[in-house]
Amino acid sequence: MPFDVAFSLPAEERLAFVVALGTLAGGRFDWEAMSWDMAGMAESAR
């Protein structure tokens, strides 16, 4: 996605894209803490 399009999106849509792509890459997002679960990411990197 071009930067001008990405940065013109509302913050909620940007977050949705980041979480979706990060999840596809093996990450785990903690919705309550609104941050990445670093323990889950370390496990998926192995």
C-alpha positions in Angstrom: 0.0 0.0 0.0 1.4 3.4 -0.9 2.4 5.6 2.0 0.1 8.5 1.0 -2.9 6.1 1.1 -1.8 4.4 4.4 -1.3 7.7 6.2 -4.6 9.1 4.9 -6.5 6.2 6.6 -8.2 6.8 10.0 -6.1 5.5 12.9 -8.5 2.6 13.5 -8.0 1.3 9.9 -4.3 1.6 10.1 -4.3 -0.4 13.3 -6.4 -3.1 11.7 -4.0 -3.4 8.8 -1.0 -3.6 11.1 -2.6 -6.2 13.3 -3.8 -8.3 10.3 -0.4 -8.3 8.7 1.5 -8.9 11.9 -0.8 -11.8 12.7 -0.1 -13.3 9.3 3.6 -13.0 10.1 3.1 -15.0 13.3 2.6 -12.3 15.8 -0.1 -12.2 18.5 -1.8 -9.0 19.4 -3.1 -8.4 22.9 -6.3 -6.4 22.5 -6.7 -5.6 26.2 -3.2 -4.2 26.5 -3.3 -2.8 22.9 0.2 -4.1 22.3 2.0 -7.1 20.8 2.4 -10.2 22.9 6.2 -10.4 22.9 6.3 -13.9 24.5 4.1 -15.2 21.6 6.4 -13.5 19.1 9.5 -15.1 20.5 7.9 -18.5 20.4 6.9 -18.1 16.7 10.4 -17.0 15.8 11.8 -20.4 16.8 
